Amino acid sequence: MEGRCAVDTLVEFGLSGTACTQKLKCGFGTDVFLCTGSDEVYVFSTKKRKLKAVLQFPGSVSDLVEGQDKQLLYVACSSGVYCVCLQSLLSSSPADVSSSPAELQISSEFLVVPEEGVVSLLLVGSVLLTLSQRDTSWTLSLYSSPKQSAASSWEVLSSFSLPIVSNVIHIDSEKKTGTRRSPVLTCVHSSDATPSSPSSSSSETTPSIGHFFLESILFKLLFGIDAALAKSPVILCGLPDGRLCYLPLRLPGSQLRVLHSLEQPVVFVGASAVLETGPGHAQCLVAVGELGRVLLIKVNKGGSEGGGSTAGFIEGCVPGPVMCGCVDKGCFYYSTRSDLLVLDLSEGSCGRERDEEASSGTVAALRSPTSLNVGRVVALAERTRNTAGEVQLLCLSVRGQLQRITLPLGREDARSSSRPSTQAGRSIRDLLSAIGDVCERASALKSAIKSKNQILKHLNQVLNISFLLTADTNSEEHLPLQEKPLRCHAKTSWSRLLQKDSLSLTCVLDNSSPYVLEQGWTLSITAIPLSYSPSTGGERSSTNFSFPFQNLHPGETLEVSLPLASAGEASFPVTVSCSLVFSLSSLLEGEAAKLPGLQSSCISLPLNTLTVDWLHALQVDSPTSTHKTVTSQSYTTTDTVRSFINSRRIMCRGRGEGGEGASKPERDTYTAIVRVSSELLRDTLVLKSSDLDPQVRQQNECLLLLDWLLSDGPGGVKRGQHGDKISVSSSVIQARGPNRHPVKLTAKEVNVGEENVRKEESLTTVELQIESSSVAAVCGLHHAVLRRVQTLLQKARHRAASTQSVQSLALRQALQRAEHLLQQIQQSRVSGAFSGGVSAGQVTRSLLSAYRELRENPLLII
């Protein structure tokens, strides 16, 4: 085929329906009907190149067919079949001055067949055929037209059923092509039968749409001699499961039978006139599957031995998938969405050849279709010819453009053309149009490939980060916090806003990995108090914070701040869990990222867990360093005012009660003591000067312990005070806890040993004493100090202590005292549980007494 195809865009609908639901059919004269699977049918005039009307039906439209008189239109909806007269509706609609199409609302009064689920229609004379799918079968129903009015309900003549086989073929094809197919209905007439149309102006050589004439010999071989003698039309039905069925209409006792199976959804059923033996008579039946399987049924002539003629079934494959198709004499035009192809069915079909050679030539011809360089076609109408004899195809593109494709003349016609200059100009124009179309498709394909490469690159980074974080979790030996490639560390700080103090936590995400945390990552932080705050009513609640970020490169950090607690809340310690969350929807762009199933899909990777204890939440009221902060000054002023008010209350109450209030003792003070050997401090905490005097060294050990407790926190959390490290110059620190109670920390040197032990044999320790009027403050600080001392024990060198030194240090007595306290605590719990004459107040006092003795007489940490 020489030359290029000319593509003329008639109108652009801008539709977005799927390819399986869009149907394009030529109708009355130059009108074209288009249904897209919605509830609307568009009527377009190719002569006037304008949209005439939009028919709106009560349900989604699945198929439509025109009447024999070219006046009525039958439309299959989800609620049934409607019959409308388009001309009368257009004439009765009010005239519009503008060029906008008429919008016609079709009501239920036009319903003629109240059958739900009709997917295909066919009109044969005065018989209307509907095909619908039930739960377990396909149902083909025949209706006769009423004599009174076309809009009246039609009468049921008969109904035929065919069981539904496995949907594996249909589902497999739907996954490969992304489309869902509906059945195909067509009618076959014998070549020696008269056309079914009663119109006297109809020519026998021009059957209506959906009807074709088949050579009488092939008709007899396929459908039987009875159907040929009765000149009965035969209905061909191509199902989505691949079966090709047939039904003779005028034979008594006819059944719906299977002619062949393509094993893939049937897309097209038609006939081709491969030999010029008779005008309008086809010698080949054509059926095409969605995945490219083609079935050609021809007559095999008898050989020299005198055998009779038989029906030959020839199967082949063409490049697929096949979206739509139509036949013109010996050519089959079909679209694969990416290209429009033409298949010459006349090759290898010469009658003088032997049947074996003809079959092999036909199969070879199926493998090499010719490209017309027109892409993105999803629906084709019946072909036509213009005055110049050129074949014209009406098609619908993916973008919703109604196009007229004019095919060039054949080789012989092109050589005999008397207008070479016109043909040359048209060829150049068509070539430029094809180049533009190819460039547009290449640009779109290049953009899609680039987008997919970016998605794959992004996904590769996500998988690498996931493997990096899960490797340490699954391994038996866990890396230290400082060696983790992705980790969080934090710092606490107090701030004052609107006359209210609050503790905030600044978390820093450190990316020491070789990967970039791109778009889609979120730092998730969950704060869970380990104790209950009185303000929460005895319930422990967690708070979650999310911080989306993007493009955190290797070596960079992300710093976020979050509120942790307000002054007066004693819900410490607080566990802070850090994790990285990746949203899968960030891999896609546009509408694909808004899919319902993708919105909640995410990957959560835990990083590390931090603990904020009472030492982190301390507010130093009056540090003895030379530099005092603004916060401590404000606290000192507040404390002075509060002390003054309390003193005035005592004085007034004393005068009113005869001076008894003045002599009333102050609130009880609770104490906890922790003793750590100086040798452990020297081994783990490096002194700045090792050649100092013993008295100065002793003082440095005390200051060093306090400075280390307030500045360096275990587990990646540090205590900050306006960004500066606290400089401790005194062994006594006055502070205030998060519950606003005063706290006193005192560090001093104590020699531990028996009274009769020599001084050089005693052990030098640093005793840290915690004092406060709040039990919660003493407990919380004691727990925080012991937690930090545990890190010292992990760093210290293992040494075996001698039995004599253990005995001389009275450690055995201290252990016996601790065991006695343990028995006292267990006995108090048992008495409280069974309430054997012991009140709750007595149990509480007993436990508090044991608690005080245990805190004030601790074990020695060496």
Secondary structure, DSSP 4 states (H G I P E B T S, - for coil): --S--EEEEEEE------TTT-EEEE-STTEEEEE-SSSEEEEEETTTTEEEEEEE-SS-EEEEEE-TTSSEEEEEETTEEEEEEHHHHHHHSPP-SSSPPEEEE--GGGEEE--TTEEEEEEETTEEEEEEE-SSEEEEEEEEPPSS-TTSPPEEEEEEEEE---THHHHHHHHHHS-----EEEEEEETTSPPS---TT--TTSPPTTEEEE-HHHHHHHH-HHHHHTT--EEEEE-TTSEEEEEESSSTT---EEEEE-SS-EEEEEEE--S-SSTTEESEEEEEETTSEEEEEEEE---TT-PPPEEEEEEEE-SS---EEEEETTEEEEE-SS-EEEEETTTT--TTS-HHHHHHHHHHHHT-PEE-S---EEEE---EE-TT--EEEEEEETTSEEEEEEPPP-HHHHHT-S-HHHHHHHHHHHHHHHHHHHHHHHHHHHHHHHHHHHHHHHHHHHHHHHHHHHHHHHSSSPPPGGG-SEEEEEEEEEEEETTEEEEEEEEEEEE-SSS-B-TTEEEEEEEEESS--GGGTS----EEEEEEE--B-TT-EEEEEEEEEETT----SEEEEEEEEEEGGGGS-GGGGG-HHHHT-EEEEEEEEEEE-TTTT-EESS-SSS---HHHHHHHHHHHHHHHHHHHHHHHHHHHTTTTTTT------EEEEEEEEHHHHHHHSPPS-SSS-HHHHHHHHHHHHHHHHHH--GGGEEE-BTTB-----SSEEEEE-TTS-EEEEEEEEEEES-TTS-GGGSEEEEEEEEEES-HHHHHHHHHHHHHHHHHHHHHSPP-PPPHHHHHHTTHHHHHHHHHHHHHHHHHHHHHHHHTSS--HHHHHHHHHHHHHHHHHSPPEE-
